[in-house]
Amino acid sequence: MHRVVHVIAPAPYGGAESVVRALCVGAARHGREPHVAALLQTADGSRFVEQLRREAIPVTELRCGRRRYRTEARVLAELLGRLGAGVVHTHVYHADVVGYWAARATRLPVVATVHGFTRGDLKNRLYEWLDVRLLRRFDAAICVSESVRLRVLGAGVPAPRVHLVPNGYVERARLTREDARAELGLTPEARVVGWIGRLGHEKGPDVFMDVVTDSGLSGVVGAIVGDGPLHPALEARLAQAGPRGGEIRLVGARPEAGSLLAAFDALAITSRTEGLPMVLLEAMAARVPIVSFAVGGIPDVLDEGSAWLVPPGDTARLREALRVALNDREEAERRAARARTILDDRFGLAGWLEQVEAVYDRVIA
């Protein structure tokens, strides 16, 4: 059995971390011995590392200073040798660069998971362009959705090295509705639409705010769970906005945010771009009705029988779908139950691990 070392540079509010945690927890439950190498460039502690340790996942912190990629690669190569690693598995640009150099120095196969593309500012777009060029040299690229796979193929990564493996789901403990609402400061009788994610442009928290505060959703509470670069701007908008429609609450980041889903009458996904968000799978597991833009891999997972999907950016239709989901509880519960069935049939832990390990076996061979 080959030992896999996952390499990731944890971002304060990143989404790849939840995938790595789920993959490692699932592998450990099936008798594997994953290890995580966390590239940390500041003196601050990492919530991600703390969560891994609470779940008994071995993790090594590599602190070499800011943008010292070659030093990180050298230290990582030494770690790979000590651990007797068989495969290096990287996640997101920084880790892709460092992990690739370390894997080549130790003559180990290297696999990257491509979680998606944020298409942010010019600097971020440059990083993504460099990243997909580097992926041409990897032994394999795991894409979490068909849209991501097409982007990777279009960038020139050889087709035999590109593998479509949607994220899987690891069952976790969740709070009851009463406890989740108490944790978020929500009253039992409130009609609540939830939003969970990184407060970045690509995730569209500003779009969610526009939708909920419209007069068409009067009396609804929109709870935004998460943090990120847009937090100050969203706070400023709340301070300036007058009373119109629904109420917005910025509740901040919460550890194990997925455990709070029972607090919501519906979950909204307003992303401008996506791969396959883990919060989607978590909402399916919790049987929370989902109202989403049909972006990225989301329409590959759900349809009109299991969620409300509207064209990307169509806020009017998203608002109307939320209104229906909140008012027609019988239909909302029916679609949520269907989504749970899809999760069990297609995104179970065993199948996910089997597909990922098949990629490992292939690159080793």
QUINOR-V63334 format. One record per pair of residues at least 24 apart in sequence whose C-alpha atoms are under 10 Angstrom apart, sorted by sequence separation. I is the first residue (numbers start at 0). J is the second residue. If there is no record, write none. Layout:
i->[I;I]
j->[J;J]
This chain:
i->[32;33;34;35;36;37;38;39;40;41;72;73;76;77;84;85;86;87;88;89;90;91;110;130;131;132;136;137;140;141;142;143;205;220;221;222;223;224;225;226;227;257;258;260;261;263;264;265;266;267;268;269;270;271;272;273;275;292;306;307;32;33;34;35;36;37;38;39;40;68;71;72;73;75;76;80;91;109;131;135;141;198;204;205;208;212;217;218;219;220;221;222;223;224;225;226;227;256;257;260;261;262;263;264;265;266;267;268;269;270;275;292;305;306;38;39;40;68;71;72;75;76;79;111;128;134;135;197;198;199;203;204;217;218;219;220;221;222;223;224;225;226;259;260;261;268;291;304;305;306;9;20;24;27;38;40;66;69;70;71;72;73;74;75;76;77;80;109;110;111;112;113;114;115;134;191;192;193;194;195;196;197;198;199;200;205;216;217;218;219;220;221;222;223;224;225;226;257;258;260;290;305;306;307;3;4;5;6;7;8;9;10;19;20;23;27;68;69;72;73;76;77;79;109;110;111;112;113;114;115;190;191;192;193;194;195;196;197;198;199;200;205;208;212;214;215;216;217;218;219;220;221;222;223;224;225;257;290;305;306;2;3;4;5;6;7;8;9;10;27;68;71;72;73;75;76;108;109;110;111;112;113;114;115;189;190;191;192;193;194;195;196;197;198;199;200;204;208;212;213;214;215;216;217;222;223;224;225;268;290;291;304;305;306;0;1;2;3;4;5;6;7;8;9;17;20;21;24;26;38;67;68;71;72;75;76;108;109;110;111;112;113;114;189;190;191;192;193;194;195;196;197;198;199;212;213;214;215;216;290;291;304;305;306;0;1;2;3;4;5;6;7;8;9;16;20;23;24;40;69;70;72;73;76;107;108;109;110;111;112;113;115;116;189;190;191;192;193;194;195;196;197;198;199;205;212;213;214;225;289;290;303;304;305;306;0;1;2;3;4;5;6;7;8;16;19;23;24;39;68;69;72;73;115;197;198;211;212;213;224;289;302;304;305;306;23;38;93;96;114;115;197;198;211;212;213;224;288;290;301;304;305;11;12;13;20;23;38;92;96;99;103;113;116;198;210;211;212;290;304;305;10;11;12;16;92;95;99;102;113;115;185;198;209;210;211;212;224;289;302;305;9;10;11;20;91;92;95;115;209;211;288;301;302;305;9;10;38;92;93;96;99;185;208;288;301;9;37;92;95;96;99;113;184;208;209;300;8;9;36;91;92;95;99;183;208;272;183;207;208;222;267;268;271;288;301;92;183;222;270;271;290;300;301;36;92;95;221;269;270;288;289;300;36;220;269;288;221;222;223;269;287;288;34;221;269;286;287;288;289;300;221;286;288;289;300;286;287;288;34;269;286;287;288;112;268;286;287;288;289;34;110;111;112;113;267;285;286;288;33;36;88;89;90;112;114;267;283;284;285;286;287;6;8;35;36;88;112;114;283;284;286;287;4;5;6;8;34;35;36;88;192;198;267;282;283;285;286;4;35;191;193;198;267;283;284;285;286;38;190;191;192;193;194;197;266;283;284;38;191;195;196;265;282;283;284;37;195;210;264;265;282;283;284;36;195;266;280;281;283;284;38;210;265;279;280;283;284;196;207;264;265;282;283;195;207;208;264;280;281;36;195;206;207;264;280;185;204;206;207;279;184;195;204;205;206;264;183;195;203;204;205;206;183;184;193;194;202;203;204;265;280;183;193;202;203;204;264;182;183;193;201;202;203;264;6;19;193;194;201;202;203;19;183;192;193;200;201;202;265;4;19;182;191;192;193;194;195;199;200;201;202;18;190;191;192;193;194;195;196;200;201;189;190;191;192;193;194;195;4;16;189;190;191;192;193;194;196;4;15;16;187;189;190;191;192;193;194;3;15;183;186;2;179;182;185;4;13;181;185;3;4;179;180;183;2;3;4;119;120;179;180;182;196;2;3;4;5;6;7;8;9;119;178;179;180;181;196;1;2;3;4;5;6;7;8;9;117;118;119;173;176;179;180;196;1;2;3;4;5;6;7;8;117;118;172;173;174;175;176;178;179;180;195;1;2;3;4;5;6;7;8;9;117;171;173;174;175;176;177;178;179;194;195;0;1;2;3;4;5;6;7;8;9;116;117;172;173;174;175;176;177;7;8;171;172;173;174;175;176;6;7;8;171;172;173;174;175;176;6;7;173;174;176;5;6;8;7;6;7;6;5;6;19;4;18;193;18;192;193;15;192;15;192;15;14;15;215;14;213;216;211;215;216;219;210;215;4;5;6;209;210;213;216;217;3;5;206;210;211;212;215;216;219;206;207;210;211;215;166;167;173;206;210;165;166;168;203;209;210;216;165;166;167;168;171;207;211;165;166;168;169;170;173;207;210;211;168;169;173;167;168;171;166;170;171;168;169;170;168;147;148;146;147;146;147;144;145;146;192;143;144;145;143;144;165;142;143;144;192;142;143;192;165;191;165;190;190;28;25;25;22;25;21;22;24;25;21;22;23;21;22;18;21;146;147;18;20;21;146;147;18;21;145;146;18;144;145;146;143;144;145;117;118;119;143;144;146;117;118;144;145;117;144;116;117;144;115;116;117;115;116;114;115;114;115;113;114;115;114;168;167;168;167;168;169;170;167;168;169;170;116;166;167;168;169;115;165;166;167;168;169;115;165;166;167;168;14;164;166;167;168;169;13;14;167;168;12;13;167;12;13;166;167;11;12;13;164;165;166;12;164;164;165;166;164;165;163;164;162;163;162;164;162;161;160;160;160;50;50;47;46;12;13;141;12;13;141;11;12;11;12;10;11;141;140;139;138;139;138;139;138;139;138;137;138;17;12;11;112;110;110;110;109;108;110;108;109;108;109;107;108;21;107;108;18;17;18;17;15;16;17;14;15;14;14;88;87;86;85;86;86;86;85;29;28;29;26;25;26;29;24;25;26;22;25;26;21;25;26;22;23;22;26;22;3;1;3;1;1;0;1]
j->[56;57;58;59;60;61;62;63;64;65;96;97;100;101;108;109;110;111;112;113;114;115;134;154;155;156;160;161;164;165;166;167;229;244;245;246;247;248;249;250;251;281;282;284;285;287;288;289;290;291;292;293;294;295;296;297;299;316;330;331;57;58;59;60;61;62;63;64;65;93;96;97;98;100;101;105;116;134;156;160;166;223;229;230;233;237;242;243;244;245;246;247;248;249;250;251;252;281;282;285;286;287;288;289;290;291;292;293;294;295;300;317;330;331;64;65;66;94;97;98;101;102;105;137;154;160;161;223;224;225;229;230;243;244;245;246;247;248;249;250;251;252;285;286;287;294;317;330;331;332;36;47;51;54;65;67;93;96;97;98;99;100;101;102;103;104;107;136;137;138;139;140;141;142;161;218;219;220;221;222;223;224;225;226;227;232;243;244;245;246;247;248;249;250;251;252;253;284;285;287;317;332;333;334;31;32;33;34;35;36;37;38;47;48;51;55;96;97;100;101;104;105;107;137;138;139;140;141;142;143;218;219;220;221;222;223;224;225;226;227;228;233;236;240;242;243;244;245;246;247;248;249;250;251;252;253;285;318;333;334;31;32;33;34;35;36;37;38;39;56;97;100;101;102;104;105;137;138;139;140;141;142;143;144;218;219;220;221;222;223;224;225;226;227;228;229;233;237;241;242;243;244;245;246;251;252;253;254;297;319;320;333;334;335;30;31;32;33;34;35;36;37;38;39;47;50;51;54;56;68;97;98;101;102;105;106;138;139;140;141;142;143;144;219;220;221;222;223;224;225;226;227;228;229;242;243;244;245;246;320;321;334;335;336;31;32;33;34;35;36;37;38;39;40;47;51;54;55;71;100;101;103;104;107;138;139;140;141;142;143;144;146;147;220;221;222;223;224;225;226;227;228;229;230;236;243;244;245;256;320;321;334;335;336;337;32;33;34;35;36;37;38;39;40;48;51;55;56;71;100;101;104;105;147;229;230;243;244;245;256;321;334;336;337;338;56;71;126;129;147;148;230;231;244;245;246;257;321;323;334;337;338;45;46;47;54;57;72;126;130;133;137;147;150;232;244;245;246;324;338;339;45;46;47;51;127;130;134;137;148;150;220;233;244;245;246;247;259;324;337;340;45;46;47;56;127;128;131;151;245;247;324;337;338;341;46;47;75;129;130;133;136;222;245;325;338;47;75;130;133;134;137;151;222;246;247;338;47;48;75;130;131;134;138;222;247;311;223;247;248;262;307;308;311;328;341;133;224;263;311;312;331;341;342;78;134;137;263;311;312;330;331;342;79;263;312;331;265;266;267;313;331;332;79;266;314;331;332;333;334;345;267;332;334;335;346;333;334;335;82;317;334;335;336;161;317;335;336;337;338;84;160;161;162;163;317;335;336;338;84;87;139;140;141;163;165;318;334;335;336;337;338;58;60;87;88;140;164;166;335;336;338;339;57;58;59;61;87;88;89;141;245;251;320;335;336;338;339;58;89;245;247;252;321;337;338;339;340;93;245;246;247;248;249;252;321;338;339;94;247;251;252;321;338;339;340;94;252;267;321;322;339;340;341;94;253;324;338;339;341;342;97;269;324;338;339;342;343;256;267;324;325;342;343;256;268;269;325;341;342;98;257;268;269;326;342;248;267;269;270;342;248;259;268;269;270;328;248;260;268;269;270;271;249;250;259;260;268;269;270;331;346;250;260;269;270;271;331;250;251;261;269;270;271;332;75;88;262;263;270;271;272;89;253;262;263;270;271;272;335;75;90;253;262;263;264;265;266;270;271;272;273;90;262;263;264;265;266;267;268;272;273;262;263;264;265;266;267;268;78;90;263;264;265;266;267;268;270;79;90;91;262;264;265;266;267;268;269;79;91;259;262;79;256;259;262;82;91;259;263;82;83;258;259;262;82;83;84;199;200;259;260;262;276;83;84;85;86;87;88;89;90;200;259;260;261;262;277;83;84;85;86;87;88;89;90;91;199;200;201;255;258;261;262;278;84;85;86;87;88;89;90;91;200;201;255;256;257;258;259;261;262;263;278;85;86;87;88;89;90;91;92;93;201;255;257;258;259;260;261;262;263;278;279;85;86;87;88;89;90;91;92;93;94;201;202;257;258;259;260;261;262;93;94;257;258;259;260;261;262;93;94;95;258;259;260;261;262;263;94;95;261;262;264;94;95;97;97;97;98;98;98;99;112;98;112;287;114;288;289;112;289;113;290;114;114;115;315;115;315;318;314;318;319;322;314;319;109;110;111;314;315;318;321;322;109;111;312;316;317;318;321;322;325;313;314;317;318;322;274;275;281;314;318;274;275;277;312;318;319;325;275;276;277;278;281;317;321;276;277;279;280;281;284;318;321;322;280;281;285;280;281;284;280;284;285;283;284;285;284;273;274;273;274;274;275;273;274;275;321;273;274;275;274;275;296;274;275;276;324;275;276;325;299;325;300;325;326;169;167;168;166;169;166;167;169;170;167;168;169;168;169;166;169;294;295;167;169;170;295;296;168;171;295;296;169;295;296;297;295;296;297;270;271;272;296;297;299;271;272;298;299;272;299;272;273;300;272;273;274;273;274;273;274;274;275;274;275;276;276;342;342;343;343;345;346;347;345;346;347;348;295;345;346;347;348;295;345;346;347;348;349;296;346;347;348;349;196;346;348;349;350;351;196;197;350;351;196;197;351;197;198;351;352;197;198;199;350;351;352;199;351;352;354;355;354;355;354;355;354;355;355;358;358;358;358;361;362;254;255;254;254;225;226;354;226;227;355;226;227;227;228;227;228;358;358;358;358;359;359;361;361;362;362;362;363;255;252;252;355;355;358;359;359;359;362;361;362;362;363;362;363;277;363;364;276;276;277;277;276;277;278;276;277;277;278;359;359;359;359;360;362;363;363;348;348;349;348;348;349;352;348;349;351;348;351;352;348;352;353;351;352;352;356;355;356;356;359;359;360;360;363]
